[in-house]
Amino acid sequence: MKNKFFIPLMLLVLSLSSCAKVPNEVEFAIDDITINEFHTDLQKNFCLLNDINDMDDYINNHYYSDNLGRESFSSPKGIEVSYKITTDNGASGSYTVETSENANFNDSYEHQATASGATLYNLKINTKYYYKVNAYYKGKMFESEVKEFTTSSTSIRNIYVDGVENVRDLGGFTLENGKTIKQGLIYRTAQFNYNHSDESAIKSEPTAKGKEVLLKQLKIKTDIDVREKETKKGEDETIGINSSPLGSSVTYLSLPMRFGGSNTITNELNKESLKAFFEYLTVEEHYPIAFHCVRGTDRTGALAYVLGALCGMNNNDLMKDYLFSNFANINGKMTSSNIDGTSYYPSQIEAAEGENMSEKAKNYLMNKVGVSEDTLNQIISILVDWFY
């Protein structure tokens, strides 16, 4: 008798459990966001420094204890959203937290969530956000009330991309003229595919989750790759790719640049790629843009330095952005001497004619690289927020 009724009884239990009705209403109890800082303590303390010597001391003092440059400390921490959700019948559902810079939620992004909360990554700095909880029950969606908060103003805007380190937005910095570089337009990163033939290369390759962030949250349209197709040793840093590892929706632009010491920006072999890089930045439809070499430190750092200087960043912030790479696993440590001593393009830019960094960088690029003034002015008009 026991075996006779076992299967029908199990089917009855499964049938009853699968018949949970879609709730008539869902109640949300959302806690206000009280912590708006997404830097770790290690990152924030560094970001608040205003002197290059202090930055070097900070790196040196934390290098051995925290192993900076050889472990992963570059990703931000998330901003936590917590809430309680109740339904009238306990039906199972799925949840997201939706964020937007606009109250009407135009151009919003949905963060995966649980029934009790979510962690929000990659929000812009010093930005007001609206957020709400979405609950989905068998094809029916319920929305919470809309709440709001403002993120911390501490720059740098570092980004969490699963599988890729050393990702950050060049936007958010206050410039010498009091304006800012717009956020969400241009990102510096490490490589998007790992060169398995080079065991010394960092293991940088976005996971499916990382690609979703790059494509759907950051909305990357262009992948500018400055790795070499043929190095001095005859190696191909790109593994022969001719399209972006991010997929067919992303335009791939290969601008090979020679790596090594002082010849990142000043090397004649890089002049053509350097000029093409700046010319490409004049078209608004190309943005958002991600540019990278292998580690995202030297060649990428050189481009970020010159581009930031062109927009009007001061030298302390330019160096701070460069040294932030120490928080990633870059297989080594970077100090200001790496860029100021052996890679002498900062001193050459500062020695150029002009009353501020933007004018100096502009004259350097015009006279040494051959970029036109109209090109450089167009880039500034795209990247600098004149109405901030």
C-alpha positions in Angstrom: 0.0 0.0 0.0 2.8 2.4 0.8 4.3 2.1 -2.7 0.9 2.3 -4.3 0.2 5.9 -3.0 3.7 7.3 -3.0 3.9 8.5 -6.6 0.4 10.1 -6.7 1.0 11.8 -3.4 4.3 13.3 -4.6 2.6 14.5 -7.8 -0.1 16.1 -5.7 2.4 18.0 -3.6 4.3 19.2 -6.7 1.1 20.2 -8.3 0.0 22.3 -5.3 3.4 23.9 -5.0 3.4 24.9 -8.6 0.0 26.5 -8.4 1.1 29.4 -6.2 -0.9 32.3 -7.5 0.6 35.5 -8.8 0.2 38.0 -5.9 -2.4 40.7 -6.1 0.0 43.2 -4.6 3.5 43.4 -3.3 4.6 45.5 -0.4 8.1 47.0 -0.3 9.9 48.4 2.7 13.1 50.0 1.5 15.8 51.3 3.7 17.4 54.6 2.8 20.9 54.5 1.4 23.2 56.0 4.0 26.6 55.0 2.8 27.3 56.6 -0.6 31.1 55.9 -0.8 32.1 53.1 -3.3 35.8 53.3 -2.7 37.5 50.9 -0.3 39.3 52.6 2.6 42.6 51.8 0.9 41.5 53.5 -2.3 39.7 56.5 -0.7 42.7 57.4 1.5 44.9 57.5 -1.7 42.3 59.4 -3.7 42.3 62.2 -1.1 46.0 62.8 -1.4 47.0 66.1 -3.1 50.8 65.8 -3.3 52.8 63.5 -5.6 55.3 62.7 -2.9 52.5 61.7 -0.6 51.2 59.4 -3.3 54.5 57.7 -3.7 54.9 57.4 0.1 51.4 55.9 0.3 52.3 53.3 -2.4 55.6 52.4 -0.8 54.2 52.2 2.7 51.4 49.9 1.6 53.2 47.9 -1.0 54.6 45.1 1.2 51.8 44.9 3.7 49.0 44.8 1.1 51.1 43.5 -1.8 49.9 46.4 -4.1 50.6 45.8 -7.7 50.4 42.0 -7.4 47.0 41.4 -6.0 43.5 42.7 -6.9 42.5 45.9 -5.0 41.3 48.0 -8.0 37.6 47.2 -8.0 35.3 49.5 -6.0 33.0 48.2 -3.3 29.3 48.3 -4.0 26.7 50.6 -2.6 24.2 48.4 -0.6 20.4 48.6 -1.0 18.3 46.7 1.5 14.6 46.1 1.7 11.8 43.7 2.7 9.3 42.4 0.3 6.0 40.7 1.3 3.4 39.1 -0.9 0.0 37.9 -0.1 0.6 34.2 -0.9 4.4 33.6 -0.8 4.8 33.0 -4.5 8.4 32.9 -5.6 9.7 35.7 -7.8 12.8 37.5 -9.1 14.1 41.0 -8.2 16.1 43.8 -9.6 17.1 47.3 -8.4 16.7 49.9 -11.1 18.9 53.0 -11.1 18.7 56.1 -13.2 20.0 59.7 -13.3 16.5 60.8 -14.3 13.3 60.6 -12.3 11.5 59.2 -15.3 14.0 56.4 -15.5 15.1 57.1 -19.0 18.3 55.3 -19.8 18.2 53.2 -16.6 20.1 50.1 -15.6 18.8 47.1 -13.7 21.1 45.5 -11.1 20.4 41.9 -10.2 19.0 41.6 -6.7 17.6 39.1 -4.2 14.4 39.3 -2.1 16.2 41.4 0.5 18.7 43.6 -1.3 21.3 44.4 -4.0 24.8 45.7 -4.4 25.1 48.6 -6.9 28.3 48.8 -8.8 29.8 51.4 -11.2 27.7 54.4 -10.5 29.1 57.8 -11.4 30.7 59.9 -8.7 29.0 63.0 -7.2 25.8 62.1 -9.0 22.2 62.1 -7.9 20.5 58.7 -8.6 16.9 57.6 -8.5 16.3 54.0 -7.6 13.4 51.5 -7.2 12.9 47.8 -6.6 11.2 45.7 -9.3 9.7 42.4 -8.3 8.7 39.9 -11.1 6.1 37.1 -10.4 5.3 34.8 -13.3 5.3 37.6 -16.0 3.8 40.2 -13.7 5.9 43.1 -12.5 5.5 45.2 -9.3 7.4 48.4 -8.7 8.3 50.0 -5.4 8.2 53.7 -4.6 11.1 55.7 -6.1 13.8 56.8 -3.7 17.0 58.8 -4.3 20.5 59.4 -3.1 23.8 61.1 -4.2 27.1 59.3 -4.6 30.3 60.5 -3.0 32.3 63.2 -4.7 35.6 61.4 -4.2 37.3 60.8 -7.5 38.6 58.4 -9.1 35.6 56.5 -10.7 37.0 53.0 -10.7 34.9 50.3 -12.3 34.1 46.7 -11.5 34.2 44.5 -14.6 34.3 40.8 -13.7 37.5 39.3 -15.3 39.2 42.6 -16.1 41.1 44.8 -13.6 42.4 48.3 -13.8 39.2 49.8 -15.3 38.3 53.4 -14.6 36.5 56.3 -16.1 38.6 59.3 -17.1 35.6 61.5 -16.2 34.8 63.2 -12.9 38.0 65.1 -12.4 37.8 68.8 -11.6 39.9 70.7 -14.1 42.1 73.7 -13.7 39.4 76.0 -15.1 36.8 74.6 -12.6 35.0 72.5 -15.2 34.9 68.7 -15.2 35.5 65.9 -17.6 32.2 64.2 -18.4 31.7 60.8 -17.0 30.6 57.8 -19.0 32.4 58.7 -22.2 35.9 57.3 -22.2 37.5 54.4 -20.1 41.0 53.1 -19.6 41.2 49.4 -19.1 43.4 46.3 -19.3 43.1 44.0 -22.2 39.9 42.2 -23.1 41.5 38.9 -24.2 44.3 37.1 -22.5 47.5 36.4 -24.5 48.1 32.8 -23.3 51.4 32.6 -25.1 52.8 35.3 -22.7 52.8 33.9 -19.2 53.9 37.2 -17.8 50.8 39.0 -19.1 48.0 39.6 -16.5 45.1 37.3 -16.7 42.6 39.9 -18.1 39.5 38.7 -19.9 35.9 39.6 -19.2 33.5 36.9 -18.1 30.0 36.8 -19.4 29.0 39.0 -16.4 31.9 41.4 -17.2 30.8 41.7 -20.8 27.3 42.6 -19.7 28.7 45.5 -17.7 30.9 46.7 -20.5 28.1 46.5 -23.1 24.9 47.2 -21.2 26.0 49.4 -18.3 29.0 51.2 -19.7 27.6 50.8 -23.2 31.0 50.6 -24.9 30.8 51.3 -28.6 34.5 51.3 -29.5 37.4 49.1 -28.4 40.8 50.9 -29.1 43.6 48.4 -28.8 47.1 49.8 -28.7 48.9 46.4 -28.2 51.4 45.5 -30.9 50.8 43.1 -33.7 54.5 42.4 -33.8 56.7 43.3 -30.8 60.5 43.6 -30.8 60.6 39.9 -30.1 58.3 39.2 -33.1 55.3 38.3 -30.8 51.7 39.3 -31.4 50.2 40.7 -28.2 46.7 40.6 -29.6 46.8 36.9 -30.6 45.9 37.9 -34.1 42.4 39.2 -33.4 40.8 41.6 -35.9 37.6 42.3 -34.1 36.7 43.2 -30.5 36.4 40.3 -28.0 33.3 42.2 -26.8 31.3 41.2 -29.9 30.1 42.5 -33.2 28.3 45.5 -31.7 31.6 47.1 -30.8 33.9 48.7 -33.3 37.5 47.4 -33.1 40.3 49.9 -33.8 43.9 48.6 -33.7 46.5 51.3 -33.1 49.7 49.5 -32.3 52.1 51.4 -30.0 55.6 50.4 -29.1 56.1 49.8 -25.4 59.2 50.6 -23.3 60.6 53.3 -21.1 60.6 56.8 -22.5 59.3 55.9 -26.0 55.6 55.6 -25.3 54.6 59.0 -26.5 57.8 60.4 -27.8 58.8 57.4 -30.0 58.5 58.3 -33.7 57.1 54.8 -34.3 54.1 55.6 -32.2 53.4 59.0 -33.9 51.0 57.6 -36.5 48.9 55.7 -34.0 48.9 58.6 -31.5 47.6 61.0 -34.2 45.0 58.5 -35.3 43.9 58.0 -31.6 43.1 61.7 -31.2 41.5 62.0 -34.6 39.2 59.2 -33.7 38.0 60.9 -30.6 36.5 63.8 -32.6 33.4 61.8 -33.5 30.7 61.8 -30.8 29.1 58.7 -32.3 32.2 56.7 -31.4 31.6 57.1 -27.7 31.6 55.5 -25.1 35.2 54.4 -25.8 37.4 51.9 -24.0 41.2 52.0 -24.8 43.8 49.6 -23.5 47.1 47.9 -23.9 47.9 44.7 -21.9 48.0 45.8 -18.2 46.4 49.2 -18.8 49.3 51.0 -17.2 52.1 52.2 -19.5 50.8 52.8 -23.0 47.3 53.2 -21.7 48.6 55.4 -18.9 50.5 57.6 -21.4 47.4 58.1 -23.5 45.3 58.9 -20.4 47.9 61.4 -19.2 48.1 63.3 -22.4 44.3 63.2 -23.0 43.7 64.3 -19.4 46.2 67.1 -19.7 44.6 68.3 -22.9 41.2 68.5 -21.1 42.8 70.6 -18.4 43.6 68.2 -15.5 46.4 69.4 -13.1 49.5 67.3 -12.8 48.7 66.0 -9.3 45.4 64.4 -10.6 47.2 63.2 -13.7 49.7 61.4 -11.6 47.1 60.1 -9.2 45.2 58.5 -12.0 48.4 56.9 -13.3 49.4 55.6 -9.8 46.0 54.2 -9.1 47.0 51.2 -11.4 49.0 50.0 -8.3 45.7 48.7 -6.9 45.4 46.2 -9.8 47.3 43.0 -10.3 49.8 44.6 -12.8 52.7 42.3 -11.9 54.7 45.1 -10.4 54.7 48.5 -8.8 54.5 51.9 -10.4 55.8 55.1 -8.8 56.0 58.7 -10.1 59.6 58.0 -11.2 58.3 55.5 -13.7 56.5 58.2 -15.6 58.4 61.3 -14.6 62.0 59.9 -14.8 62.2 57.2 -17.4 59.1 58.1 -19.4 59.7 61.7 -19.9 56.6 62.9 -21.8 55.2 64.7 -18.7 58.2 66.9 -18.5 58.0 67.5 -22.2 54.4 68.5 -22.0 55.1 70.8 -19.1 57.9 72.4 -21.0 55.7 73.2 -24.0 54.4 76.7 -24.6 51.2 77.6 -22.8 49.8 79.1 -19.6 48.1 75.9 -18.3 48.2 72.2 -18.9 45.6 72.2 -21.6 47.4 74.8 -23.7 50.7 72.9 -23.1 49.3 69.6 -24.1 47.6 71.1 -27.1 50.9 72.7 -28.3 52.8 69.5 -27.7 50.4 67.5 -29.8 50.2 70.0 -32.6 54.0 70.6 -32.8 55.4 67.1 -32.0 52.6 64.8 -33.3 51.0 66.8 -36.0 47.4 66.8 -34.6 45.4 69.8 -35.8 44.1 72.4 -33.5 40.6 71.9 -34.7 40.9 68.2 -33.8 42.0 69.0 -30.3 39.3 71.7 -29.8 36.7 69.2 -30.9 37.8 66.6 -28.4 37.7 69.2 -25.6 34.2 70.2 -26.6 33.0 66.6 -26.4 34.7 65.6 -23.2 34.6 68.7 -21.0 31.4 69.6 -19.2 31.1 73.3 -19.7 27.8 73.5 -17.8 28.9 71.8 -14.6 
